[in-house]
Amino acid sequence: MTAERRRMRVTTALLGVGLGGFIDGIALHQIAQWHNMLSARIPPESMEAMRTNMTADGWFHAVVWLCTMAGVWRLYRAARAGDHFPPPRWFAGMLLVGWGAFNTVEGVIDHHLLELHHVRDLPVHMPTWDWVFLAVAGLGLVAIGTVMARER
């Protein structure tokens, strides 16, 4: 694998991490309201607890925004350097690898090790969702993305 391809792999996976984090925050925190960043530790049962959870969600979004911007910056630099851009299938596959890696790491750390929140905290914790999330949205996306990004 060339150095250019390695750089593009890191760049695209970084974009996948950031965009996957946004999907998690928007879909599960805000739209479905299944959990917040700290909802297993600080259930949002009062306005003060909800404020704390919203602040933690905001910090979470700030971090995934930084990941996304780092990926965009790397992509810009690659374009300016004249790097060859990969085919769309490879690019989409690496985005899925990044998204799945984010879900795997975040799921293991936040859901299982630190128990900050779970996939389905509200109205009650449903442990099966944590394991299905890791299998499908974590390892499953990494596997699908890896297959898509295979060199032909």
C-alpha positions, 0 to 999 in steps of 0.5 A: 500500500502506498503512503498516499493510500495510507493517508487517504485511509486515515483521512476517510476513516476519520471522516467516518468517525466524525460523521458516525458520531453525529449520526449517533448524537442526532438520531439516538440522543436528540430525535429518538431520545433513547439516551444522553451521554450521562443518562445511566449515571445522571438520569434526566429526571429533573431540569438540572439533570437534563442540563447536565446531560445536554452539556455532556451531549454538547461536548460529545458533539464538539469532539465529533465535530473536531474529528470531522474537521480534521478529516475535511482538512486532511482531504483538502490537503490531499487535494492540494497535494494532487493525491489520487482520490480513491474510487467511490466504493472504496471511499464509502467503505472506509467511511463505514469502517470509521463509523463502525470503529467509532461505534465499537470503541464508544460502545465498549467504553461508554456502554460497558466499561464506564456505563455512562449511558446505554443504547436504550436507557430511557424509559428503562435500560435494555441491555440487549440493545448494547450487544446488538449495537456492538455487533451490528453498528460496530463490528458489522459496519467495520466488516461491510466497510472492509469488504467494500474497500478491498482493492481489486 
